Amino acid sequence: MFKLFDLQDKVAVITGAGRGMGRTHSLLLSEAGAKVVVSDVSLENCQKVVEEVKNNGGSAIAVKCDISRKDEVDGLIAETVKEFGKVDILVNNAGIADFKDFMAMTEEDWDRTIDINLKGYFLCSQAAAKEMAKQKSGVIINIGSVAMGQMGISFPNLVHYVSSKGGIAGMTEALAVDLAPHNIRVNAIAPGVIETPMVDPIKSNPEGLKGLLSRLPMKRMGQPEEISSAVVFLASDASSYMTGAIINIDGGWLAT
């Protein structure tokens, strides 16, 4: 049974992998046997994660990439193919969440969030899918959010973020249909409140954090590894009949 989760000889590209969930995605995918390409805007952070992977006996390279720029995304995939010969798995994980009052939000604020959180997923998915189609197999995993519209959950001062995550939900379903003929599966994970640097603004308000946790049946924030475990599942043959699905991992938030 455990061979279903075996990613031996697979090649995985992870964006936003220099810290937080992207880091643990890289580590757990490597532990499952995959060769990993650790990508982020900070090459220094990527190299630290690569060292962790290698210290654990894995194979990895670091590639600096701003996913909002097509030339850099194309370079990321080209470097992956040059180093490892193919692309089997793409984890669209990079994203930003800049808290900003809607009435004070600028066009630049909006564009930056959409460019990274949504356009970036499109660019990476398209570039990776072109390589996956050559081998008639592949997996794309999009990291969304429980705050992505029509789910009864949102966050104040994050209109641009919530809009981008809603777009990811729609993109996941549409890509699953478009890429199925190429035997490329596309699924998404919608995390709740996960203890990463992205939630530091929430943690800095003890009363607000207390109120938020009181709404969660499990009464705690999730850990990055608890999302990464699902990434390994979706990347593996254990999920071979899943495409176009969104997995909510939120400590029971949506159940309340």
N, C-alpha and C positions, 0 to 999 in steps of 0.2 A: 504493500500500500504506500509506503513512504517514498517509493520510487516515483510516484505521481508528482511529488514536490521537488524532484531532482532537476536542477538546472545546469547540470554538467555540460560544458561545451557551449552553453548559450552566452550571448553577448548582450549586456544590458546598458543602456544609456540613461542616466538619471540627471535631470536638471535641478537646479537649486540644491545641489548636493553638498555644499560646503558646510552646512550646519543643520540643526533641527532634524525634521523628518527625512530630508534628503540624505543626510549622513547615515541615519539608521537604515533607510532603504538600501543604500549602497552596501552596508555591512551585512545585512541579512541576505540580500541577493547573492553576495559573494559566498556567504556561509552555505548557501544552497547549491553552490557550484558554478555560478555565473562569473564570467569576466566582466568587470564593471568599468564604465567610463563615467568618471565623477566630474560633473560640469557645474560651473557657477560663474558669477561675475568676478569673484575673488579667486584668483589662481592659488594664492597662498592657502586659503581655506581648503580648496580642493586637494592640494598636495598633502595637507595634514590628514585628510580622510583616506587618501591613497596609501599613506604610510600605515594607517590603522589596518586597512584591508590587507596589505602585504605582510604586516606583522602577524596577522591571523592566518597566513598561508595562502591568501588569495592573490588574484591577478587584477591589476587596475592601472588606469592612466588618468591623468588630470587634464582637462581641456577647458580653458577660459571661454565663456560664451555669454553674450547678452541675447537672450532668446527673442527680444523684440526686433532684432536686426537679422534680416534674411541671410545676408552674407556670412554672418557669424554662425548661424544655425547650419547653413550648408557646409561651412568649414568643420563644425562639430561632427556631423555625420560622415563627412569625407575622412576626417582624422580617425574616426572609429573604424571605418572600413579598411583604411590603410594599415591600422595597427592589428585589428582582429579579423578582418576579412568579411564581416557581415554585421547586420543589426537584427537581433531577435526580439528584443524587449525595449520599449521606450516608456519611461516613467516621467510624465509631465508633472513635475512637482514645484518648479520655481513659481514664486508669486510674492506679491507685496500686499500689505494692508495698512495704509496710511490713514489713521483716524482724522476726519476732517468734517466740520459742520457743513451740511449741505448748502446752506445759504452763502457760505464763504468759499465753497469749492470752486476752483478755477478750471478753465478748459484744460490747462496743462496737467492739473491733478487728475482729471478724468482720463485724458489721453494716456498718461503714463501707466495708470492702473490697467486700462483696457489693453494697451500695447503689450504689457508683460503677462497679465493673467489670462488673456483670451487670444489675442493675436499670436502671442508666443507659442501657445499650445497648437494653434493652426499650423504655424511655420514648422515646428518640430515634428508634428504628426505627418505633414505632407512629405517632408524630407526623408523621414524614417520609413514611411510607407512605400516610397519609391524603391528603396532597397529591399524591404520585406517582400514586395511583390515579385521581385526577381527569384526568390526562393520559395514563393507560394506559402509563406507562413510568417507569423509575427504576432506580437501582442503589444497593444498600447494601453497604458493605464493612466488615467487622468485623475489628479487629486483636486477634488472640488471642495465643498463645504456643506454642512447642514444649513447654513445661511445662504441659500441660493434661490430663494423665491418659492412660493406655493407649498411650503413645508411647515408653515406656522412659526418659523424662527427667523429672526433677523437681529442685526446689531445696529445701535445708533451710530451715526457719523461714519458710516461705511457704505453709502449708496453706490459708489463706484465699484467697491469690492464685491458687494452682493450681486450687482448687475453682471460683473465678469464671471462670477461663479455660476449664476443662472445660465449664462451662455455656454459654460462648460458642460452643463447637464444636457442641453440641447445638442451640442456638438458631439458628445459621446454617443447619443442615440443615432444621429445622422451618419456619423462615421462608421458605426457598426454595420449599418445597412450598405453603405457605399463600398466598404472594404471586405465584406464577407466573401464576395466572389474570389478574392485573392487569398482567402484563408487567413485573414488578419482579424484578430478579435480585439474589440475596443470596449473597455469597461471603466468605471469610475469608482472612486471611494469618496464618501462625504464625511470627513471627520467632524467631530464636535470640538469641544475645547481641549486642545492638546498642549501640553507643557513644552512650548518652544519659545524662542525669542520673539515670535510674532505676537504672543499674548502678554508680553511684558507690560503694555499699557493697561491691560485689564488687571494684572497682578499688582500694579502700583496703587490700585484703589481697593484697599482691604474690604471696605463695606460693599463696594460693587461686586467684588469677587465672591464675598460671602453670599450675597443675594443670588448671584449666578449659580453657584454650586448648590444652593438650596433647591434649585429647580431640577437638578440632576438626580435621578434615583440612586445612582452610585456615589453621589456626594463627593466626587473628586474629579480632577482633570485627568485626561488620558495621557499615556506616555507615548513618545514617538514609536517605540518598538511595537506598540499595539496596533498601529497603522501599518507598519512595515511588514508585519506578519501577514496581513491581508494582501499586501503587494506581492509577496512571494506566492501566495495562493493563486492570485489572478495571473501571475506570470507563468505558472506551471500548468502541466496537463491535468492537475486536479480540478481545474475550472474549464476544461476543454469544451463544454457545451454552454458556456456563458459568453454572451456578447450583448452590448447595449444595456448592461445592468449598472445600477448604482448601489453600492453597499454603504449603508449608514453605520458609522462607528462613533457613538456619541454618548455612551454611558446611560442610555435610556432616555435621553432628552426628548426625542420625538415621540416617545411613548406616553409622555405626561400630558 
